[in-house]
Amino acid sequence: MPTVIFSHKDINELVGKKLSIDDIEKYAEYGKGEIKSVEKDEITINFDDTNLPYLWSSEGFVRLIKGIIGKEKAIPKISINKTKDEIIVDNSVEKIRPYIGAFSVKGRKIDDSLLKQLIQLQEKICETYGKRREKIAIGIYSLKKIKFPIHYKATNPESIKFTPLEFRKEMTQQEILEEHPKGKEYAHLLKEFSKYPILIDSNNEVLSFPPIINSNFTGKVDISDDKLFIEATGLDQESLNLALNIFAQALYERGFKIYSCNIRYKNKKITTPDLNIKSIKLNRNNVEKVLGLNLNESEIKKLLEKARYSYSNNKVSIPAYREDIMHEVDIIEDIGIMYDYNKIEPLSLKTLTIGETSEKINFIDKVREIFVGFGYQEVLSPILNNKENLTKKMNISDFGTIEIKNQLSETYSSVRSWILPCLMEFLSKNKHVEYPHRIFEEGLVTIKESGPKDINRIAIVSSHEKANFTEMKQILDSFISLLNLKYEIQETQHNSFIEGRVGRILVNNKKIGYIGEINPTVLKNFGLEMPVSAMEINLDELFEVKNGN
C-alpha cells in the first residue's frame, strides 16, 4: 500500500483551483486512496491499488482530479522532441540487467517542491512497483554534466572507481556493496554475478552503478537545475517503459519539454519514451451486464473521458502511463467509478438463501477425518509440479498433463495430474525423519480430456521396513466399511506399482482408484530406500457411488 505525501498548495496550483481537504479526500477515493493525515501543508494519502503508480505524484493525482471536475478530458497531451542522444548497450549486461530506457527534459528550473515530488515518485516506483529495485531502478541526473553517447555495460567489481551519492571518497563497485548504506541494502540483487552494471558517459564520467547508487557528480540534482536526464534499468521492458512514461507525462505537465533518447542494442535500436497508445474494444451490453446501468453512447464517452481515456466507435484508447488495463472489465470498472457507485440503486432481494457447505465438501471432510483417525498425517503440496515427477519418475507415460506455457520455473511447470507423485516427493525430502512415515493428501488434480478437468482425489502412503500391500488393504477395508459400502480389487497392471502387487479398486462396479506396493524403480527415482505401499482414490466418483448416482 503506497503512502504518498502531497503539498496542499502544490495541488491547488496544479489544478488551478482552491480545493479543500474534503475535496481532496473525495477525489482520492476515485483512485482507491484515503487520507491518512494532514499536517500543515502536507497531506498524506494511502493508495490501496499498487497498479496505479502514476497517482504517486502530484502531477498524476491532479491529472485524475482534472478529469473528474471536467477541467480536462480524455488522454492528456504530451509532445516528444526527437534527438540524436544515444545509450549504447553492451552485451555484457544481457544476463544481469538487460533493459534500459531514458529521456531528457529542459525548459524550467527545478524548485524544492518539484524536486521532492520527483524523488518521492522515483522511490515509490522503485520500491513498490519495481520490487525494491529488482524489476526497475530509476536514476535522475543533471543533464549539463553528461556527454553523449552513454555506455551501459558490465565491468569487473574492482575496475572502476567513482564517488557515490552523498559520499566524499571514491570507491569501487565492490566497496560500495560492502560499505555504502545503499550498497549493503541492495547488494543481494547482484550477488549471483561476477560483473556489475555501470552507466558511463563519453567523458568517462560515471552516471551510476545501477540498481545501487548514482554518482555524486552527475547523479546529484540541485535546486535551479533546468536540464535533467532520467534513465531506468530493469528486467522487464514493458514495466521499464511504463516508469519512463509516468515520469515523462509528469514532467511535461510541469512545463518541461521532453527529448527522446535512442537505445542501441547489438541487434536493434529503440527510442524511449515509448508512448504508443493501446486500445480495447468495449461492448455496451457488457457495461450493462456488469454495472446494471443502461448507458447510451454519449454517456459512456463522457465517463471514459473523465477517467482520462479516449473513446470512439466502441474503441477505448488507453493512456501510455497506464499498464493496469488487461481486459474490458477493467475499463468497465473505471466507468463505474466515474459514474459513482454510490449513485447506483441497489436491487431488492428476490430470493432468500442460506449459505452452507455442499454435500460433497462435507463428504470430503469426513474422509479426511477418517484417515487422521487411522493415524495418518495430512500434508499439503503445491498444486503445481512438473512432468518429470508426474510421469518419468513414476515410471509411466503421460496421461493428460496440463503444462504451463510460459513457466517461470521448471520445478513448477505443470498442473499435477495425480497426487501420489507429490507424496513420493514429500517422502524423499523427509528421509531424515524417524520411520514409519504415514501420510495422506486430499486435493484437486487437473487432467486434459476434451478440455481441462478438475478432480477431487486423495492419496495415502505408508513407508517403513514392513510396508506392504496387506497393510494398505487393511486401511482400505476399514475406510470403505466406515462409509457403509462394499468394494473389490481387480487385478491390473500399473508401472508405478510392483507387478502382481497392484489392483484396481472398484465400488459398485465403478473404478475409483489404485492400491499397491510402489515399484522399486520409482523408489530409486525418488531416492527412497524404504518400501512404500500406497493408494489413490477419486473422491468425486466415490461420492457419486455413495449418493447412488
Secondary structure by P-SEA (a helix, b strand, c coil): cbbbbbcaaaaaaaacccccaaaaaaaaaaaccccccccccbbbbbbccccccccccaaaaaaaaaaaacccccbbbbbbbbccbbbbbccccccccccccccccccccccaaaaaaaaaaaaaaaaccccccccbbbbbbccccccccbbbbccccccbbbbcccccccccaaaaacccccccccccccccccbbbbbbccccccccccccccccccccccccccbbbbbbbcccaaaaaaaaaaaaaaaaaabbbbbbbbbbccccccccccbbbbbbbbbaaaaaaaccccccaaaaaaaaaaacbbbcccbbbbcccccccccaaaaaaaaaaaaccccbbbbcccbbbbbbbcaaaaaaaaaaaaaaaabbbbbbcccccccccccccccccccbbbbbcccccccccccccccaaaaaaaaaacccccccccccccbbbbbbcccbbbbbbbbbbbbcccccaaaaaaaaaaaaaaacbbbbbbbbbbcccccccbbbbbcccccccccccccaaaaaaacccbbbbbccccaaaaaaaaacc
